[in-house]
Amino acid sequence: MNIRFVGGFLSMYALTGDIMYKDKAYNLATKLLPAFDTPVGIPYGWVTLNGDKEGKENHITGDPVFRDKVNRVRKIIKETDSPNGLYWSQFDPIYGNFVGNYVSIGPMGDSFYEYLLKSYVQTGDDEAREMYDKAMDAMETNGLIRYSETGLVYFTDMNNQQINEGMSHLTCFTGGLLALGALTDIKNDTRTTRHMKIAQEITNTCHESYIRTDSNLGPESFSFNNGEADISGVEREYKLRPEVVESYFVLWRLTGEDKYRDWGWEVAEAIQKHCKTGEKGGYSGLEDVYSRHPQQDDLQQSFFLAETLKVDAGQMHRGSTVRIFCYNKSSRKYLYLLFSSNEVIDLSDWVFNTEGHPLPIKGRNPFYRPFMPPI
């Protein structure tokens, strides 16, 4: 609800200036506030914790309640002992401590790390940046960034101190995350160089997970414990996820290397070939990407149009970006942006939330519309 609807309204308000979107964001965010009425101020688990949108809400409405809720959550997490410097993926809103002994930058953890960095990128929040850097350093130190037998780099998770020798499709967003972190790291040149290299290597691994299947689309998760085969699908379905093309887009924008556009085009062609449900139909996920004729799962995920594609794939033509059309011109997403000019949603002026909604960067983007009290 928060990342998709509140974030979407805030993005539309930034892009259009229409106060209707600000009002709808405020009204919806206000309805989510009771989730924070817990003994320690951490919201109940059925509400997504995404600090930047609620913090942004404070900036554009002038109501401090959203900022106060975010600051309370941040303070508790920062001050709570995190074993080995790692943030566990679950936090008890009653007793105020980490629970579960599970660490992941992918499922169950991705938005937390993404918004630590992006809160800093959007508003210059130094505390958020400090927590992001601490988290990435701890993940490196504790071996969550790993190398396969053939040298493929991947980001994995840890459960009860046991490293999982695999990676999920969702975790492929870390290529873009680490690259953005490197771009904006002004304190540590060595870490900047290292993280940019890791970002490119992880993105290459995710590309390999695609091209080693019969459908040219990647599995939901894959492992690295099969000798020379190296990558082997664990969950073999394809759910139209955006994370791989998100990293292609970010790396293309930051490096200008044509291979990321080439890889994105491979994905677009494979989606059109295997996932299109008919001339006038939508797009379906696949049950087994390792099949030459994969069965469709009859489900078009909501994030497919919101993030992965946001184009009319039937109109795509390589080499003519004019023929790539958005369903919603004000909210262009990763495959569309991959083949667009760098001036379209310039990453110097905009930052994306985890659902692909562009938000303006404070102090750089005139579309950042702060609250102005009446005179």
C-alpha positions in Angstrom: 0.0 0.0 0.0 2.7 2.5 1.0 5.3 1.8 -1.7 2.8 1.4 -4.5 0.0 3.9 -3.8 1.5 6.5 -1.5 4.7 6.5 -3.5 2.8 6.7 -6.8 0.8 9.7 -5.6 3.9 11.5 -4.5 5.6 10.8 -7.8 2.6 12.1 -9.7 2.5 15.2 -7.6 6.1 15.9 -8.3 5.7 15.4 -12.0 2.4 17.3 -12.5 2.1 19.7 -9.5 -1.5 18.7 -9.3 -2.5 19.1 -5.6 -5.0 16.3 -5.9 -2.2 13.8 -5.8 -0.7 15.4 -2.7 -4.0 15.3 -1.0 -4.5 11.6 -1.9 -1.0 10.7 -0.7 -1.7 12.6 2.6 -5.1 11.0 3.2 -3.8 7.5 2.5 -0.6 7.9 4.5 -2.7 9.2 7.4 -4.7 6.0 7.3 -1.6 4.0 7.7 -0.4 5.8 10.9 -2.2 3.5 13.3 0.2 0.7 12.3 2.9 2.6 14.3 0.9 2.5 17.5 3.0 -0.3 19.0 4.9 -0.4 22.3 8.2 0.7 20.7 7.0 2.6 17.6 8.0 0.0 15.1 5.0 -0.7 12.8 3.3 -4.1 12.8 4.6 -6.5 10.2 1.6 -6.3 7.9 2.5 -2.7 7.0 5.6 -2.1 4.8 8.3 0.0 6.4 9.5 2.5 3.8 10.9 5.6 5.4 11.6 7.8 2.4 8.1 8.2 1.3 6.8 9.1 4.7 9.6 11.4 5.2 8.9 13.0 1.8 5.3 13.3 2.9 6.4 15.6 5.7 8.4 17.7 3.3 5.4 18.4 1.0 2.6 18.7 3.5 4.3 20.3 6.4 2.8 17.8 8.9 5.6 16.6 11.2 3.9 13.4 12.2 5.4 11.4 9.2 8.9 12.6 9.9 8.5 11.8 13.6 7.4 8.3 12.9 10.3 7.7 10.6 12.8 9.2 13.0 11.5 7.0 15.8 11.9 3.8 13.7 15.3 4.8 12.6 16.5 5.6 16.1 15.3 2.2 17.5 16.9 0.2 14.7 20.1 2.1 14.9 20.4 1.7 18.6 19.5 -1.9 18.8 22.3 -4.4 18.9 22.8 -6.0 15.5 24.8 -9.2 15.7 28.1 -9.0 13.7 26.8 -5.6 12.4 24.1 -7.3 10.4 20.4 -6.2 10.4 18.2 -9.2 10.8 15.2 -9.1 8.5 12.6 -9.2 11.2 12.1 -6.8 14.2 9.7 -7.4 17.1 7.4 -4.3 17.4 6.4 -5.3 20.9 9.8 -5.9 22.6 12.0 -3.9 20.3 14.6 -6.4 19.2 15.7 -8.3 16.1 14.2 -11.8 15.8 14.5 -14.7 13.4 18.3 -14.8 12.8 17.7 -14.3 9.1 19.7 -11.8 7.0 18.8 -10.9 3.5 19.2 -8.0 1.1 16.7 -9.8 -1.1 13.3 -11.1 -0.1 12.1 -9.6 3.3 15.0 -7.1 3.4 15.4 -5.3 0.1 13.3 -2.2 0.7 15.0 -1.4 4.0 18.5 -1.2 2.4 17.2 0.5 -0.7 15.6 3.3 1.3 18.6 3.8 3.5 20.6 4.7 0.4 17.9 6.5 -1.4 16.8 8.7 1.6 20.4 10.0 1.5 20.3 10.4 -2.3 17.0 12.3 -2.3 17.3 14.5 0.8 21.0 14.3 2.0 20.1 12.2 5.0 23.6 11.5 6.5 22.3 9.1 9.2 20.6 7.0 6.5 23.9 6.9 4.5 25.8 5.9 7.6 23.5 3.0 8.2 23.6 1.9 4.6 27.4 1.9 4.5 27.6 0.0 7.8 25.2 -2.6 6.5 27.1 -3.1 3.2 30.4 -3.3 5.1 28.9 -5.9 7.4 27.6 -8.0 4.5 31.0 -8.0 2.9 32.8 -8.9 6.1 30.3 -11.7 6.9 30.7 -13.3 3.4 27.3 -12.5 1.9 28.9 -11.3 -1.3 30.4 -14.5 -2.7 32.2 -16.0 -5.7 31.1 -19.2 -7.5 33.6 -21.9 -8.6 33.8 -20.2 -12.0 34.1 -16.7 -10.6 30.5 -15.5 -10.8 29.8 -12.9 -8.1 26.5 -13.1 -6.2 24.7 -11.6 -3.2 23.2 -14.3 -0.9 21.5 -14.5 2.4 22.2 -16.1 5.8 19.9 -18.1 8.1 21.0 -19.1 11.6 24.6 -18.2 10.7 24.5 -20.5 7.7 25.3 -19.1 4.2 23.0 -20.0 1.4 24.9 -20.8 -1.8 22.3 -19.2 -4.0 20.7 -16.0 -5.1 17.1 -14.9 -5.8 15.9 -13.0 -8.9 14.7 -10.2 -6.5 18.3 -9.8 -5.2 19.5 -8.8 -8.7 18.4 -5.3 -7.9 21.7 -5.0 -5.9 23.7 -4.4 -9.1 21.9 -1.1 -9.5 21.9 -0.4 -5.7 25.6 -0.8 -5.3 26.3 1.2 -8.4 24.1 4.1 -7.1 25.8 3.8 -3.8 29.3 4.0 -5.4 28.2 7.0 -7.5 27.1 8.9 -4.4 29.9 7.8 -1.9 31.9 10.9 -1.2 33.8 9.5 1.8 35.6 6.4 0.7 37.2 6.2 -2.8 38.4 2.6 -2.2 34.9 1.4 -1.4 33.5 3.4 -4.4 35.7 1.5 -6.8 35.1 -1.8 -5.2 31.3 -1.5 -5.0 31.1 -0.3 -8.7 33.1 -3.4 -9.7 30.9 -5.7 -7.6 27.8 -4.0 -9.0 28.9 -4.8 -12.6 29.9 -8.4 -11.6 26.5 -9.1 -9.9 24.7 -7.7 -12.9 26.7 -10.0 -15.2 25.8 -13.0 -13.0 22.1 -12.1 -13.3 22.5 -11.9 -17.0 24.1 -15.3 -17.0 21.1 -16.7 -15.1 18.9 -15.6 -18.1 21.0 -16.7 -21.0 21.6 -20.2 -19.5 17.9 -21.0 -19.8 16.1 -22.2 -22.9 13.7 -19.3 -22.7 16.3 -16.6 -22.2 14.5 -15.5 -19.1 15.8 -16.0 -15.6 14.5 -18.3 -12.8 13.0 -17.0 -9.5 16.1 -18.3 -7.7 19.3 -20.1 -8.6 22.2 -21.8 -6.8 25.9 -22.1 -7.4 26.7 -25.6 -5.9 26.7 -27.6 -9.1 30.3 -27.7 -10.2 30.9 -26.7 -13.8 27.2 -26.1 -14.4 27.6 -23.3 -11.9 24.1 -21.7 -12.2 21.2 -24.0 -11.6 17.6 -23.0 -11.2 16.0 -23.8 -7.8 12.7 -22.1 -8.3 12.4 -22.4 -12.1 9.4 -20.0 -12.7 9.6 -16.5 -14.2 7.3 -14.0 -12.6 7.9 -11.0 -14.8 10.1 -9.4 -12.2 11.9 -6.1 -12.8 15.1 -6.4 -10.8 17.4 -7.6 -13.6 16.4 -4.9 -16.1 16.5 -2.3 -13.3 20.2 -3.0 -12.8 20.7 -3.0 -16.6 19.1 0.4 -16.7 21.2 1.9 -13.8 24.5 0.4 -15.1 23.7 1.7 -18.7 23.1 5.2 -17.3 26.2 5.2 -15.1 28.7 3.5 -17.5 27.3 4.0 -21.0 28.3 0.5 -21.9 26.2 -0.8 -24.8 26.1 -4.3 -23.5 23.4 -3.3 -21.0 21.1 -2.2 -23.8 21.9 -5.4 -25.7 21.0 -7.5 -22.6 17.8 -5.5 -22.1 16.8 -6.1 -25.7 17.3 -9.9 -25.2 14.9 -9.7 -22.3 12.3 -7.7 -24.3 12.4 -10.2 -27.1 12.1 -13.2 -24.8 9.2 -11.6 -23.0 7.4 -10.9 -26.3 8.1 -14.4 -27.5 7.1 -16.4 -24.4 5.0 -14.2 -22.2 2.6 -12.5 -24.6 -0.8 -14.1 -24.3 -2.3 -13.1 -27.6 -2.6 -10.2 -30.1 -4.8 -8.3 -27.7 -3.9 -10.0 -24.4 -1.5 -9.1 -21.7 1.7 -10.9 -20.5 1.9 -14.0 -18.3 4.7 -15.4 -16.1 6.2 -18.8 -17.0 6.2 -22.0 -15.0 9.6 -23.3 -16.2 12.2 -21.1 -17.9 14.3 -24.1 -18.7 11.7 -25.5 -21.1 11.9 -24.6 -24.8 8.2 -24.2 -24.8 7.4 -22.9 -21.4 3.9 -23.1 -20.0 2.4 -19.7 -19.1 1.2 -19.4 -15.5 -1.9 -17.2 -16.4 -0.9 -14.4 -14.1 0.3 -10.9 -15.0 1.9 -9.4 -11.9 1.1 -5.8 -11.1 4.8 -4.8 -11.0 5.3 -5.9 -14.6 3.7 -2.7 -16.1 4.7 -0.6 -13.1 8.4 -1.5 -13.3 9.7 -4.2 -15.7 8.2 -2.9 -18.9 5.9 0.1 -18.9 5.9 -0.1 -22.7 3.7 -1.6 -25.4 6.0 -4.5 -26.3 4.1 -5.1 -29.5 5.4 -1.7 -30.7 9.0 -2.2 -29.9 11.5 -2.0 -32.7 15.3 -2.2 -32.1 17.1 1.0 -33.1 14.1 3.2 -33.1 13.3 4.4 -29.6 10.6 6.5 -31.0 8.5 3.4 -31.4 8.8 2.5 -27.8 5.6 3.7 -26.1 4.7 4.1 -22.5 1.4 3.1 -21.1 1.7 6.1 -18.8 4.0 8.9 -20.2 4.5 10.4 -16.8 5.9 7.3 -15.3 8.4 5.7 -17.6 10.1 2.6 -16.3 13.2 0.5 -16.7 13.0 -1.1 -20.1 11.5 2.1 -21.6 14.2 4.1 -19.9 17.0 1.8 -21.0 16.3 2.8 -24.6 15.5 6.5 -23.9 17.7 9.5 -23.8 19.6 10.0 -20.5 17.7 13.3 -20.1 14.5 11.3 -19.6 14.2 10.9 -15.8 17.9 12.0 -15.4 19.4 10.1 -12.4 21.1 13.4 -11.4 17.7 14.8 -10.6 15.5 11.8 -9.8 15.7 8.7 -7.6 13.3 5.7 -7.9 11.5 4.1 -5.0 11.3 0.3 -4.8 8.2 0.2 -7.0 9.8 2.3 -9.8 8.2 5.6 -9.0 10.5 8.5 -9.7 10.9 11.0 -6.9 12.7 14.4 -7.3 16.1 15.0 -5.5 16.0 17.9 -3.1 18.2 20.9 -4.0 18.7 19.7 -7.6 15.3 19.1 -9.1 12.8 22.0 -9.5 10.0 19.4 -9.4 10.8 18.9 -5.7 7.8 20.7 -4.3 8.4 21.4 -0.6 5.6 22.7 1.7 5.1 26.4 1.6 3.1 27.9 4.5 0.5 30.5 3.6 1.7 34.1 3.8 
